[in-house]
Amino acid sequence: MDIQRVGIIGCGLMGSGIAQCAAEAGCRVVVKEADEALLTKGLKRIHGAWDRSVAKGKVTEEQRGGWLKNLSGTLAFPDLADCDLVVEAIPERLDLKLQAFTELDQVLGPAAILCTNTSSLSVAQLSPALAPHRLPRLAGLHFFNPVPMMPLVEIIRTLATAEDTLTALRTFVQKLGKTAVMAPDAPGFIVNRLLVPYLLDAIRCAEQRLATVEDIDIGMKLGCGHPMGPLYLSDFIGLDTMLNVAEVMFDAYGEPRFKAPSLLRQLVAAGRLGRKSGSGFYRWEGEKRMEALPI
Ligand SMILES: NC(=O)c1ccc[n+]([C@@H]2O[C@H](COP(=O)([O-])OP(=O)(O)OC[C@H]3O[C@@H](n4cnc5c(N)ncnc54)[C@H](O)[C@@H]3O)[C@@H](O)[C@H]2O)c1
């Protein structure tokens, strides 16, 4: 199966990136958002990225024109009816995802593949929302943030996922110019299973005043050759997303290393969600990180 028409549910941080990459790869992409304002905001993010690429001379007007033609938006699930693949990228809440999957299952054709971009939930937990014939077409497709820059995608199979579904997804990932790894259907898959305890530990270190926020980040960046420090990365991911992921993983494994530090809860409660809200461990001016804020 050659995936040509792609539906994306949610045009936030991840959904917009996945939609952008799929449209650039030549797929016809429809993004579905919750309301008109969010849809406009999500599409604007993608258009903005393309405008910047044209301004920098990396992309021609003609290429951008082709990508724009490949991309459309909607508020209605039935507009995704002819998709070969739908990738869900709505917030990390099982109830919301189950509801979206129930609606999708009713409108999609029998051969359509249905994927979640969940960071931490088990993919098989979404099965109750689907008719039995759809289960071989259910898988996880886990992209990394920022999607246009990150070359890895984890493909997650459940016990029911069909081999031809996995083959179609591998080909799709390749078409996007990315590399796929096969990951188990266990919370966190490969990368977050290792990354999340590290990020939570860094937050615990900041909470215990091991060092300043900047020095923790500089330490891991220059001492370990990481492209960015763990607190900067947490701001980048979104502290609310981090909290949701930690809760799901702690629930699943019961290990203290997955427990959300109280500083993370306090920051989220204060509306300091990281880059997306303009403040987290750092103050942000749009995409630009400014000074560290008091904690
Ligand atoms: N943020 C990351 O670094 C990251 C990385 C990998 C995976 N993920 C996962 O990707 C998913 C999305 O995360 P995000 O960071 O993009 O979140 P986000 O909050 O930026 O975006 C979610 C979007 O979904 C929309 N939405 C909610 N309900 C909807 C519905 N019923 N129909 C259509 N749209 C709906 C919201 O309006 C919002 O725009 C989560 O499962 C998250 O765990 C996130």
Ligand as a Chemical Component Dictionary entry (heavy atoms), coordinates in Angstrom:
data_LIG
# 
_chem_comp.id                   LIG 
_chem_comp.type                 NON-POLYMER 
_chem_comp.pdbx_formal_charge   0 
_chem_comp.three_letter_code    LIG 
# 
loop_
_chem_comp_atom.comp_id 
_chem_comp_atom.atom_id 
_chem_comp_atom.alt_atom_id 
_chem_comp_atom.type_symbol 
_chem_comp_atom.charge 
_chem_comp_atom.model_Cartn_x 
_chem_comp_atom.model_Cartn_y 
_chem_comp_atom.model_Cartn_z 
_chem_comp_atom.pdbx_ordinal 
LIG N1  N1  N 0  5.577   17.721 22.569 1  
LIG C1  C1  C 0  6.460   16.784 22.266 2  
LIG O1  O1  O 0  7.681   16.973 22.335 3  
LIG C2  C2  C 0  5.977   15.431 21.812 4  
LIG C3  C3  C 0  6.879   14.530 21.216 5  
LIG C4  C4  C 0  6.411   13.290 20.735 6  
LIG C5  C5  C 0  5.065   12.960 20.899 7  
LIG N2  N2  N 1  4.210   13.841 21.512 8  
LIG C6  C6  C 0  2.800   13.443 21.648 9  
LIG O2  O2  O 0  2.083   14.032 20.578 10 
LIG C7  C7  C 0  0.730   14.312 21.009 11 
LIG C8  C8  C 0  0.455   15.784 20.782 12 
LIG O3  O3  O 0  1.363   16.548 21.533 13 
LIG P1  P1  P 0  1.633   18.091 21.197 14 
LIG O4  O4  O 0  2.861   18.461 21.958 15 
LIG O5  O5  O -1 1.571   18.327 19.731 16 
LIG O6  O6  O 0  0.370   18.780 21.889 17 
LIG P2  P2  P 0  -0.261  20.220 21.596 18 
LIG O7  O7  O 0  -1.024  20.579 22.809 19 
LIG O8  O8  O 0  0.757   21.157 21.059 20 
LIG O9  O9  O 0  -1.305  19.937 20.383 21 
LIG C9  C9  C 0  -2.459  19.149 20.510 22 
LIG C10 C10 C 0  -3.505  19.723 19.566 23 
LIG O10 O10 O 0  -4.611  18.821 19.486 24 
LIG C11 C11 C 0  -5.781  19.590 19.338 25 
LIG N3  N3  N 0  -6.962  18.779 19.656 26 
LIG C12 C12 C 0  -7.430  18.390 20.859 27 
LIG N4  N4  N 0  -8.533  17.638 20.704 28 
LIG C13 C13 C 0  -8.756  17.524 19.372 29 
LIG C14 C14 C 0  -9.735  16.870 18.582 30 
LIG N5  N5  N 0  -10.700 16.124 19.121 31 
LIG N6  N6  N 0  -9.671  16.964 17.231 32 
LIG C15 C15 C 0  -8.674  17.698 16.651 33 
LIG N7  N7  N 0  -7.728  18.352 17.357 34 
LIG C16 C16 C 0  -7.753  18.261 18.705 35 
LIG C17 C17 C 0  -5.552  20.760 20.273 36 
LIG O11 O11 O 0  -6.404  21.839 19.930 37 
LIG C18 C18 C 0  -4.066  21.058 20.035 38 
LIG O12 O12 O 0  -3.868  22.026 19.020 39 
LIG C19 C19 C 0  0.662   13.863 22.464 40 
LIG O13 O13 O 0  0.178   12.551 22.514 41 
LIG C20 C20 C 0  2.121   13.914 22.912 42 
LIG O14 O14 O 0  2.381   13.045 23.988 43 
LIG C21 C21 C 0  4.626   15.076 21.951 44 
# 
loop_
_chem_comp_bond.comp_id 
_chem_comp_bond.atom_id_1 
_chem_comp_bond.atom_id_2 
_chem_comp_bond.value_order 
_chem_comp_bond.pdbx_ordinal 
LIG N1  C1  SING 1  
LIG C1  O1  DOUB 2  
LIG C1  C2  SING 3  
LIG C2  C3  SING 4  
LIG C2  C21 DOUB 5  
LIG C3  C4  DOUB 6  
LIG C4  C5  SING 7  
LIG C5  N2  DOUB 8  
LIG N2  C6  SING 9  
LIG N2  C21 SING 10 
LIG C6  O2  SING 11 
LIG C6  C20 SING 12 
LIG O2  C7  SING 13 
LIG C7  C8  SING 14 
LIG C7  C19 SING 15 
LIG C8  O3  SING 16 
LIG O3  P1  SING 17 
LIG P1  O4  DOUB 18 
LIG P1  O5  SING 19 
LIG P1  O6  SING 20 
LIG O6  P2  SING 21 
LIG P2  O7  DOUB 22 
LIG P2  O8  SING 23 
LIG P2  O9  SING 24 
LIG O9  C9  SING 25 
LIG C9  C10 SING 26 
LIG C10 O10 SING 27 
LIG C10 C18 SING 28 
LIG O10 C11 SING 29 
LIG C11 N3  SING 30 
LIG C11 C17 SING 31 
LIG N3  C12 SING 32 
LIG N3  C16 SING 33 
LIG C12 N4  DOUB 34 
LIG N4  C13 SING 35 
LIG C13 C14 SING 36 
LIG C13 C16 DOUB 37 
LIG C14 N5  SING 38 
LIG C14 N6  DOUB 39 
LIG N6  C15 SING 40 
LIG C15 N7  DOUB 41 
LIG N7  C16 SING 42 
LIG C17 O11 SING 43 
LIG C17 C18 SING 44 
LIG C18 O12 SING 45 
LIG C19 O13 SING 46 
LIG C19 C20 SING 47 
LIG C20 O14 SING 48 
# 
